[in-house]
Amino acid sequence: MTGLGQDGGVSDSGMPRFRRIWSTIQVGVLAAAVVFCVVMLVIGQGKLDRVYAVAAVFFGLALAGHSTYLWLLARQRR
């Protein structure tokens, strides 16, 4: 059963559909950012290695959070 909320369609869990779609998009973008940072670390950029390492950790944590949210949402739907 779905209803119409302030932000569009609302699923049975009470969460707006756009939140799942937006998290899916963010997972893709964050995965690309982590891969980019790892590649830049591997090829070596000298002075920026520390920046890429911190960015990879930050984006990796955000990726883990969004992936966990999507996993829990999918598990709840079953």
SEFIZA-3560 file (N, C-alpha, C; in Angstrom, 3 decimals):
REM SEFIZA-3560
<numar><xx>0.845</xx><yy>-1.174</yy><zz>0.000</zz><atom>N</atom></numar>
<numar><xx>0.000</xx><yy>0.000</yy><zz>0.000</zz><atom>CA</atom></numar>
<numar><xx>0.889</xx><yy>1.237</yy><zz>0.000</zz><atom>C</atom></numar>
<numar><xx>0.622</xx><yy>2.140</yy><zz>-0.865</zz><atom>N</atom></numar>
<numar><xx>1.414</xx><yy>3.361</yy><zz>-0.911</zz><atom>CA</atom></numar>
<numar><xx>0.498</xx><yy>4.558</yy><zz>-0.789</zz><atom>C</atom></numar>
<numar><xx>1.022</xx><yy>5.575</yy><zz>-0.186</zz><atom>N</atom></numar>
<numar><xx>0.285</xx><yy>6.817</yy><zz>-0.047</zz><atom>CA</atom></numar>
<numar><xx>1.069</xx><yy>7.940</yy><zz>-0.679</zz><atom>C</atom></numar>
<numar><xx>0.518</xx><yy>9.126</yy><zz>-0.600</zz><atom>N</atom></numar>
<numar><xx>1.194</xx><yy>10.281</yy><zz>-1.159</zz><atom>CA</atom></numar>
<numar><xx>1.564</xx><yy>11.205</yy><zz>-0.017</zz><atom>C</atom></numar>
<numar><xx>2.848</xx><yy>11.418</yy><zz>0.169</zz><atom>N</atom></numar>
<numar><xx>3.331</xx><yy>12.299</yy><zz>1.224</zz><atom>CA</atom></numar>
<numar><xx>3.775</xx><yy>13.629</yy><zz>0.653</zz><atom>C</atom></numar>
<numar><xx>4.351</xx><yy>14.436</yy><zz>1.497</zz><atom>N</atom></numar>
<numar><xx>4.822</xx><yy>15.756</yy><zz>1.097</zz><atom>CA</atom></numar>
<numar><xx>5.904</xx><yy>15.655</yy><zz>0.022</zz><atom>C</atom></numar>
<numar><xx>6.722</xx><yy>14.609</yy><zz>0.088</zz><atom>N</atom></numar>
<numar><xx>7.837</xx><yy>14.461</yy><zz>-0.839</zz><atom>CA</atom></numar>
<numar><xx>7.553</xx><yy>13.440</yy><zz>-1.932</zz><atom>C</atom></numar>
<numar><xx>6.314</xx><yy>13.148</yy><zz>-2.199</zz><atom>N</atom></numar>
<numar><xx>5.986</xx><yy>12.188</yy><zz>-3.245</zz><atom>CA</atom></numar>
<numar><xx>5.454</xx><yy>10.905</yy><zz>-2.641</zz><atom>C</atom></numar>
<numar><xx>5.660</xx><yy>9.791</yy><zz>-3.348</zz><atom>N</atom></numar>
<numar><xx>5.154</xx><yy>8.498</yy><zz>-2.899</zz><atom>CA</atom></numar>
<numar><xx>5.816</xx><yy>8.040</yy><zz>-1.621</zz><atom>C</atom></numar>
<numar><xx>5.022</xx><yy>7.423</yy><zz>-0.761</zz><atom>N</atom></numar>
<numar><xx>5.523</xx><yy>6.903</yy><zz>0.507</zz><atom>CA</atom></numar>
<numar><xx>5.264</xx><yy>5.406</yy><zz>0.526</zz><atom>C</atom></numar>
<numar><xx>6.297</xx><yy>4.627</yy><zz>0.857</zz><atom>N</atom></numar>
<numar><xx>6.147</xx><yy>3.173</yy><zz>0.891</zz><atom>CA</atom></numar>
<numar><xx>5.512</xx><yy>2.742</yy><zz>2.202</zz><atom>C</atom></numar>
<numar><xx>5.316</xx><yy>1.428</yy><zz>2.346</zz><atom>N</atom></numar>
<numar><xx>4.718</xx><yy>0.887</yy><zz>3.560</zz><atom>CA</atom></numar>
<numar><xx>5.540</xx><yy>1.204</yy><zz>4.801</zz><atom>C</atom></numar>
<numar><xx>6.848</xx><yy>1.355</yy><zz>4.628</zz><atom>N</atom></numar>
<numar><xx>7.711</xx><yy>1.631</yy><zz>5.770</zz><atom>CA</atom></numar>
<numar><xx>7.593</xx><yy>3.077</yy><zz>6.239</zz><atom>C</atom></numar>
<numar><xx>6.857</xx><yy>3.900</yy><zz>5.491</zz><atom>N</atom></numar>
<numar><xx>6.706</xx><yy>5.295</yy><zz>5.866</zz><atom>CA</atom></numar>
<numar><xx>7.820</xx><yy>6.174</yy><zz>5.320</zz><atom>C</atom></numar>
<numar><xx>8.754</xx><yy>5.582</yy><zz>4.591</zz><atom>N</atom></numar>
<numar><xx>9.875</xx><yy>6.343</yy><zz>4.037</zz><atom>CA</atom></numar>
<numar><xx>9.537</xx><yy>6.767</yy><zz>2.616</zz><atom>C</atom></numar>
<numar><xx>9.842</xx><yy>7.997</yy><zz>2.260</zz><atom>N</atom></numar>
<numar><xx>9.607</xx><yy>8.431</yy><zz>0.879</zz><atom>CA</atom></numar>
<numar><xx>10.439</xx><yy>7.619</yy><zz>-0.108</zz><atom>C</atom></numar>
<numar><xx>9.870</xx><yy>7.328</yy><zz>-1.262</zz><atom>N</atom></numar>
<numar><xx>10.575</xx><yy>6.547</yy><zz>-2.280</zz><atom>CA</atom></numar>
<numar><xx>11.837</xx><yy>7.244</yy><zz>-2.756</zz><atom>C</atom></numar>
<numar><xx>11.802</xx><yy>8.574</yy><zz>-2.813</zz><atom>N</atom></numar>
<numar><xx>12.967</xx><yy>9.284</yy><zz>-3.322</zz><atom>CA</atom></numar>
<numar><xx>14.200</xx><yy>9.021</yy><zz>-2.466</zz><atom>C</atom></numar>
<numar><xx>14.021</xx><yy>8.717</yy><zz>-1.194</zz><atom>N</atom></numar>
<numar><xx>15.163</xx><yy>8.468</yy><zz>-0.313</zz><atom>CA</atom></numar>
<numar><xx>15.902</xx><yy>7.200</yy><zz>-0.724</zz><atom>C</atom></numar>
<numar><xx>15.180</xx><yy>6.157</yy><zz>-1.133</zz><atom>N</atom></numar>
<numar><xx>15.809</xx><yy>4.928</yy><zz>-1.618</zz><atom>CA</atom></numar>
<numar><xx>16.513</xx><yy>5.178</yy><zz>-2.944</zz><atom>C</atom></numar>
<numar><xx>15.853</xx><yy>5.899</yy><zz>-3.822</zz><atom>N</atom></numar>
<numar><xx>16.454</xx><yy>6.199</yy><zz>-5.125</zz><atom>CA</atom></numar>
<numar><xx>17.697</xx><yy>7.062</yy><zz>-4.946</zz><atom>C</atom></numar>
<numar><xx>17.607</xx><yy>8.075</yy><zz>-4.090</zz><atom>N</atom></numar>
<numar><xx>18.741</xx><yy>8.963</yy><zz>-3.853</zz><atom>CA</atom></numar>
<numar><xx>19.906</xx><yy>8.203</yy><zz>-3.222</zz><atom>C</atom></numar>
<numar><xx>19.638</xx><yy>7.299</yy><zz>-2.295</zz><atom>N</atom></numar>
<numar><xx>20.698</xx><yy>6.498</yy><zz>-1.691</zz><atom>CA</atom></numar>
<numar><xx>21.358</xx><yy>5.596</yy><zz>-2.718</zz><atom>C</atom></numar>
<numar><xx>20.569</xx><yy>5.059</yy><zz>-3.642</zz><atom>N</atom></numar>
<numar><xx>21.130</xx><yy>4.220</yy><zz>-4.700</zz><atom>CA</atom></numar>
<numar><xx>22.074</xx><yy>5.031</yy><zz>-5.579</zz><atom>C</atom></numar>
<numar><xx>21.676</xx><yy>6.236</yy><zz>-5.929</zz><atom>N</atom></numar>
<numar><xx>22.540</xx><yy>7.117</yy><zz>-6.721</zz><atom>CA</atom></numar>
<numar><xx>23.812</xx><yy>7.438</yy><zz>-5.947</zz><atom>C</atom></numar>
<numar><xx>23.674</xx><yy>7.744</yy><zz>-4.660</zz><atom>N</atom></numar>
<numar><xx>24.841</xx><yy>8.081</yy><zz>-3.845</zz><atom>CA</atom></numar>
<numar><xx>25.797</xx><yy>6.898</yy><zz>-3.708</zz><atom>C</atom></numar>
<numar><xx>25.272</xx><yy>5.688</yy><zz>-3.634</zz><atom>N</atom></numar>
<numar><xx>26.138</xx><yy>4.507</yy><zz>-3.561</zz><atom>CA</atom></numar>
<numar><xx>27.004</xx><yy>4.431</yy><zz>-4.815</zz><atom>C</atom></numar>
<numar><xx>26.418</xx><yy>4.671</yy><zz>-5.970</zz><atom>N</atom></numar>
<numar><xx>27.189</xx><yy>4.654</yy><zz>-7.211</zz><atom>CA</atom></numar>
<numar><xx>28.257</xx><yy>5.728</yy><zz>-7.258</zz><atom>C</atom></numar>
<numar><xx>27.894</xx><yy>6.934</yy><zz>-6.858</zz><atom>N</atom></numar>
<numar><xx>28.852</xx><yy>8.050</yy><zz>-6.872</zz><atom>CA</atom></numar>
<numar><xx>29.962</xx><yy>7.816</yy><zz>-5.851</zz><atom>C</atom></numar>
<numar><xx>29.603</xx><yy>7.361</yy><zz>-4.664</zz><atom>N</atom></numar>
<numar><xx>30.607</xx><yy>7.112</yy><zz>-3.630</zz><atom>CA</atom></numar>
<numar><xx>31.538</xx><yy>5.969</yy><zz>-4.018</zz><atom>C</atom></numar>
<numar><xx>31.002</xx><yy>4.932</yy><zz>-4.658</zz><atom>N</atom></numar>
<numar><xx>31.854</xx><yy>3.832</yy><zz>-5.110</zz><atom>CA</atom></numar>
<numar><xx>32.861</xx><yy>4.330</yy><zz>-6.136</zz><atom>C</atom></numar>
<numar><xx>32.408</xx><yy>5.190</yy><zz>-7.050</zz><atom>N</atom></numar>
<numar><xx>33.325</xx><yy>5.767</yy><zz>-8.039</zz><atom>CA</atom></numar>
<numar><xx>34.388</xx><yy>6.630</yy><zz>-7.364</zz><atom>C</atom></numar>
<numar><xx>33.994</xx><yy>7.387</yy><zz>-6.339</zz><atom>N</atom></numar>
<numar><xx>34.949</xx><yy>8.238</yy><zz>-5.625</zz><atom>CA</atom></numar>
<numar><xx>35.997</xx><yy>7.402</yy><zz>-4.896</zz><atom>C</atom></numar>
<numar><xx>35.579</xx><yy>6.304</yy><zz>-4.271</zz><atom>N</atom></numar>
<numar><xx>36.519</xx><yy>5.429</yy><zz>-3.566</zz><atom>CA</atom></numar>
<numar><xx>37.495</xx><yy>4.803</yy><zz>-4.566</zz><atom>C</atom></numar>
<numar><xx>36.978</xx><yy>4.323</yy><zz>-5.686</zz><atom>N</atom></numar>
<numar><xx>37.846</xx><yy>3.726</yy><zz>-6.709</zz><atom>CA</atom></numar>
<numar><xx>38.834</xx><yy>4.768</yy><zz>-7.223</zz><atom>C</atom></numar>
<numar><xx>38.376</xx><yy>5.989</yy><zz>-7.470</zz><atom>N</atom></numar>
<numar><xx>39.254</xx><yy>7.060</yy><zz>-7.943</zz><atom>CA</atom></numar>
<numar><xx>40.374</xx><yy>7.325</yy><zz>-6.935</zz><atom>C</atom></numar>
<numar><xx>40.007</xx><yy>7.437</yy><zz>-5.650</zz><atom>N</atom></numar>
<numar><xx>41.008</xx><yy>7.711</yy><zz>-4.613</zz><atom>CA</atom></numar>
<numar><xx>42.037</xx><yy>6.579</yy><zz>-4.520</zz><atom>C</atom></numar>
<numar><xx>41.573</xx><yy>5.342</yy><zz>-4.604</zz><atom>N</atom></numar>
<numar><xx>42.484</xx><yy>4.201</yy><zz>-4.530</zz><atom>CA</atom></numar>
<numar><xx>43.422</xx><yy>4.201</yy><zz>-5.736</zz><atom>C</atom></numar>
<numar><xx>42.879</xx><yy>4.476</yy><zz>-6.921</zz><atom>N</atom></numar>
<numar><xx>43.718</xx><yy>4.532</yy><zz>-8.122</zz><atom>CA</atom></numar>
<numar><xx>44.762</xx><yy>5.634</yy><zz>-7.988</zz><atom>C</atom></numar>
<numar><xx>44.364</xx><yy>6.789</yy><zz>-7.491</zz><atom>N</atom></numar>
<numar><xx>45.311</xx><yy>7.893</yy><zz>-7.329</zz><atom>CA</atom></numar>
<numar><xx>46.383</xx><yy>7.548</yy><zz>-6.294</zz><atom>C</atom></numar>
<numar><xx>46.014</xx><yy>6.794</yy><zz>-5.278</zz><atom>N</atom></numar>
<numar><xx>47.011</xx><yy>6.353</yy><zz>-4.297</zz><atom>CA</atom></numar>
<numar><xx>47.985</xx><yy>5.358</yy><zz>-4.907</zz><atom>C</atom></numar>
<numar><xx>47.470</xx><yy>4.462</yy><zz>-5.742</zz><atom>N</atom></numar>
<numar><xx>48.317</xx><yy>3.433</yy><zz>-6.349</zz><atom>CA</atom></numar>
<numar><xx>49.306</xx><yy>4.047</yy><zz>-7.338</zz><atom>C</atom></numar>
<numar><xx>48.830</xx><yy>4.975</yy><zz>-8.166</zz><atom>N</atom></numar>
<numar><xx>49.747</xx><yy>5.557</yy><zz>-9.151</zz><atom>CA</atom></numar>
<numar><xx>50.658</xx><yy>6.600</yy><zz>-8.529</zz><atom>C</atom></numar>
<numar><xx>50.318</xx><yy>7.049</yy><zz>-7.319</zz><atom>N</atom></numar>
<numar><xx>51.188</xx><yy>7.956</yy><zz>-6.573</zz><atom>CA</atom></numar>
<numar><xx>51.161</xx><yy>9.379</yy><zz>-7.086</zz><atom>C</atom></numar>
<numar><xx>50.719</xx><yy>10.278</yy><zz>-6.244</zz><atom>N</atom></numar>
<numar><xx>50.665</xx><yy>11.693</yy><zz>-6.598</zz><atom>CA</atom></numar>
<numar><xx>51.536</xx><yy>12.538</yy><zz>-5.672</zz><atom>C</atom></numar>
<numar><xx>52.451</xx><yy>11.899</yy><zz>-4.973</zz><atom>N</atom></numar>
<numar><xx>53.377</xx><yy>12.654</yy><zz>-4.128</zz><atom>CA</atom></numar>
<numar><xx>52.723</xx><yy>13.340</yy><zz>-2.959</zz><atom>C</atom></numar>
<numar><xx>52.622</xx><yy>14.653</yy><zz>-3.050</zz><atom>N</atom></numar>
<numar><xx>52.127</xx><yy>15.463</yy><zz>-1.931</zz><atom>CA</atom></numar>
<numar><xx>50.659</xx><yy>15.206</yy><zz>-1.599</zz><atom>C</atom></numar>
<numar><xx>49.888</xx><yy>14.710</yy><zz>-2.563</zz><atom>N</atom></numar>
<numar><xx>48.450</xx><yy>14.542</yy><zz>-2.332</zz><atom>CA</atom></numar>
<numar><xx>48.065</xx><yy>13.160</yy><zz>-1.814</zz><atom>C</atom></numar>
<numar><xx>49.038</xx><yy>12.281</yy><zz>-1.571</zz><atom>N</atom></numar>
<numar><xx>48.721</xx><yy>10.936</yy><zz>-1.102</zz><atom>CA</atom></numar>
<numar><xx>47.901</xx><yy>10.939</yy><zz>0.180</zz><atom>C</atom></numar>
<numar><xx>48.251</xx><yy>11.804</yy><zz>1.106</zz><atom>N</atom></numar>
<numar><xx>47.530</xx><yy>11.871</yy><zz>2.382</zz><atom>CA</atom></numar>
<numar><xx>46.085</xx><yy>12.323</yy><zz>2.165</zz><atom>C</atom></numar>
<numar><xx>45.893</xx><yy>13.255</yy><zz>1.253</zz><atom>N</atom></numar>
<numar><xx>44.541</xx><yy>13.748</yy><zz>0.957</zz><atom>CA</atom></numar>
<numar><xx>43.689</xx><yy>12.621</yy><zz>0.364</zz><atom>C</atom></numar>
<numar><xx>44.256</xx><yy>11.874</yy><zz>-0.592</zz><atom>N</atom></numar>
<numar><xx>43.513</xx><yy>10.772</yy><zz>-1.201</zz><atom>CA</atom></numar>
<numar><xx>43.223</xx><yy>9.667</yy><zz>-0.191</zz><atom>C</atom></numar>
<numar><xx>44.132</xx><yy>9.432</yy><zz>0.731</zz><atom>N</atom></numar>
<numar><xx>43.908</xx><yy>8.406</yy><zz>1.755</zz><atom>CA</atom></numar>
<numar><xx>42.755</xx><yy>8.805</yy><zz>2.671</zz><atom>C</atom></numar>
<numar><xx>42.749</xx><yy>10.047</yy><zz>3.117</zz><atom>N</atom></numar>
<numar><xx>41.669</xx><yy>10.525</yy><zz>3.986</zz><atom>CA</atom></numar>
<numar><xx>40.338</xx><yy>10.520</yy><zz>3.230</zz><atom>C</atom></numar>
<numar><xx>40.367</xx><yy>10.952</yy><zz>1.973</zz><atom>N</atom></numar>
<numar><xx>39.142</xx><yy>10.971</yy><zz>1.170</zz><atom>CA</atom></numar>
<numar><xx>38.614</xx><yy>9.563</yy><zz>0.949</zz><atom>C</atom></numar>
<numar><xx>39.513</xx><yy>8.599</yy><zz>0.705</zz><atom>N</atom></numar>
<numar><xx>39.078</xx><yy>7.212</yy><zz>0.504</zz><atom>CA</atom></numar>
<numar><xx>38.402</xx><yy>6.665</yy><zz>1.758</zz><atom>C</atom></numar>
<numar><xx>38.952</xx><yy>6.976</yy><zz>2.929</zz><atom>N</atom></numar>
<numar><xx>38.342</xx><yy>6.521</yy><zz>4.184</zz><atom>CA</atom></numar>
<numar><xx>36.984</xx><yy>7.189</yy><zz>4.378</zz><atom>C</atom></numar>
<numar><xx>36.917</xx><yy>8.495</yy><zz>4.170</zz><atom>N</atom></numar>
<numar><xx>35.666</xx><yy>9.238</yy><zz>4.344</zz><atom>CA</atom></numar>
<numar><xx>34.588</xx><yy>8.723</yy><zz>3.394</zz><atom>C</atom></numar>
<numar><xx>34.921</xx><yy>8.620</yy><zz>2.100</zz><atom>N</atom></numar>
<numar><xx>33.949</xx><yy>8.131</yy><zz>1.130</zz><atom>CA</atom></numar>
<numar><xx>33.598</xx><yy>6.667</yy><zz>1.394</zz><atom>C</atom></numar>
<numar><xx>34.557</xx><yy>5.888</yy><zz>1.853</zz><atom>N</atom></numar>
<numar><xx>34.301</xx><yy>4.488</yy><zz>2.177</zz><atom>CA</atom></numar>
<numar><xx>33.312</xx><yy>4.336</yy><zz>3.316</zz><atom>C</atom></numar>
<numar><xx>33.452</xx><yy>5.170</yy><zz>4.344</zz><atom>N</atom></numar>
<numar><xx>32.496</xx><yy>5.129</yy><zz>5.457</zz><atom>CA</atom></numar>
<numar><xx>31.099</xx><yy>5.546</yy><zz>5.001</zz><atom>C</atom></numar>
<numar><xx>31.028</xx><yy>6.579</yy><zz>4.180</zz><atom>N</atom></numar>
<numar><xx>29.732</xx><yy>7.014</yy><zz>3.657</zz><atom>CA</atom></numar>
<numar><xx>29.117</xx><yy>5.921</yy><zz>2.784</zz><atom>C</atom></numar>
<numar><xx>29.948</xx><yy>5.257</yy><zz>1.982</zz><atom>N</atom></numar>
<numar><xx>29.483</xx><yy>4.167</yy><zz>1.137</zz><atom>CA</atom></numar>
<numar><xx>28.949</xx><yy>3.012</yy><zz>1.985</zz><atom>C</atom></numar>
<numar><xx>29.645</xx><yy>2.687</yy><zz>3.052</zz><atom>N</atom></numar>
<numar><xx>29.194</xx><yy>1.622</yy><zz>3.951</zz><atom>CA</atom></numar>
<numar><xx>27.849</xx><yy>1.981</yy><zz>4.587</zz><atom>C</atom></numar>
<numar><xx>27.686</xx><yy>3.236</yy><zz>4.973</zz><atom>N</atom></numar>
<numar><xx>26.429</xx><yy>3.670</yy><zz>5.577</zz><atom>CA</atom></numar>
<numar><xx>25.258</xx><yy>3.585</yy><zz>4.618</zz><atom>C</atom></numar>
<numar><xx>25.437</xx><yy>4.092</yy><zz>3.406</zz><atom>N</atom></numar>
<numar><xx>24.355</xx><yy>4.057</yy><zz>2.423</zz><atom>CA</atom></numar>
<numar><xx>24.051</xx><yy>2.629</yy><zz>1.979</zz><atom>C</atom></numar>
<numar><xx>25.082</xx><yy>1.827</yy><zz>1.832</zz><atom>N</atom></numar>
<numar><xx>24.865</xx><yy>0.425</yy><zz>1.442</zz><atom>CA</atom></numar>
<numar><xx>24.108</xx><yy>-0.326</yy><zz>2.532</zz><atom>C</atom></numar>
<numar><xx>24.464</xx><yy>-0.071</yy><zz>3.780</zz><atom>N</atom></numar>
<numar><xx>23.768</xx><yy>-0.708</yy><zz>4.903</zz><atom>CA</atom></numar>
<numar><xx>22.307</xx><yy>-0.291</yy><zz>4.941</zz><atom>C</atom></numar>
<numar><xx>22.041</xx><yy>0.995</yy><zz>4.706</zz><atom>N</atom></numar>
<numar><xx>20.665</xx><yy>1.495</yy><zz>4.679</zz><atom>CA</atom></numar>
<numar><xx>19.861</xx><yy>0.770</yy><zz>3.603</zz><atom>C</atom></numar>
<numar><xx>20.434</xx><yy>0.656</yy><zz>2.399</zz><atom>N</atom></numar>
<numar><xx>19.722</xx><yy>-0.016</yy><zz>1.311</zz><atom>CA</atom></numar>
<numar><xx>19.527</xx><yy>-1.497</yy><zz>1.611</zz><atom>C</atom></numar>
<numar><xx>20.528</xx><yy>-2.137</yy><zz>2.225</zz><atom>N</atom></numar>
<numar><xx>20.418</xx><yy>-3.547</yy><zz>2.579</zz><atom>CA</atom></numar>
<numar><xx>19.313</xx><yy>-3.756</yy><zz>3.611</zz><atom>C</atom></numar>
<numar><xx>19.282</xx><yy>-2.903</yy><zz>4.640</zz><atom>N</atom></numar>
<numar><xx>18.249</xx><yy>-3.026</yy><zz>5.670</zz><atom>CA</atom></numar>
<numar><xx>16.864</xx><yy>-2.769</yy><zz>5.093</zz><atom>C</atom></numar>
<numar><xx>16.766</xx><yy>-1.811</yy><zz>4.185</zz><atom>N</atom></numar>
<numar><xx>15.492</xx><yy>-1.506</yy><zz>3.552</zz><atom>CA</atom></numar>
<numar><xx>15.002</xx><yy>-2.691</yy><zz>2.719</zz><atom>C</atom></numar>
<numar><xx>15.926</xx><yy>-3.310</yy><zz>1.975</zz><atom>N</atom></numar>
<numar><xx>15.557</xx><yy>-4.476</yy><zz>1.168</zz><atom>CA</atom></numar>
<numar><xx>15.184</xx><yy>-5.658</yy><zz>2.067</zz><atom>C</atom></numar>
<numar><xx>15.892</xx><yy>-5.819</yy><zz>3.156</zz><atom>N</atom></numar>
<numar><xx>15.601</xx><yy>-6.912</yy><zz>4.085</zz><atom>CA</atom></numar>
<numar><xx>14.227</xx><yy>-6.722</yy><zz>4.738</zz><atom>C</atom></numar>
<numar><xx>13.891</xx><yy>-5.483</yy><zz>5.047</zz><atom>N</atom></numar>
<numar><xx>12.598</xx><yy>-5.185</yy><zz>5.669</zz><atom>CA</atom></numar>
<numar><xx>11.449</xx><yy>-5.451</yy><zz>4.707</zz><atom>C</atom></numar>
<numar><xx>11.666</xx><yy>-5.252</yy><zz>3.417</zz><atom>N</atom></numar>
<numar><xx>10.618</xx><yy>-5.453</yy><zz>2.425</zz><atom>CA</atom></numar>
<numar><xx>10.260</xx><yy>-6.914</yy><zz>2.226</zz><atom>C</atom></numar>
<numar><xx>11.172</xx><yy>-7.827</yy><zz>2.582</zz><atom>N</atom></numar>
<numar><xx>10.907</xx><yy>-9.264</yy><zz>2.386</zz><atom>CA</atom></numar>
<numar><xx>9.921</xx><yy>-9.796</yy><zz>3.362</zz><atom>C</atom></numar>
//
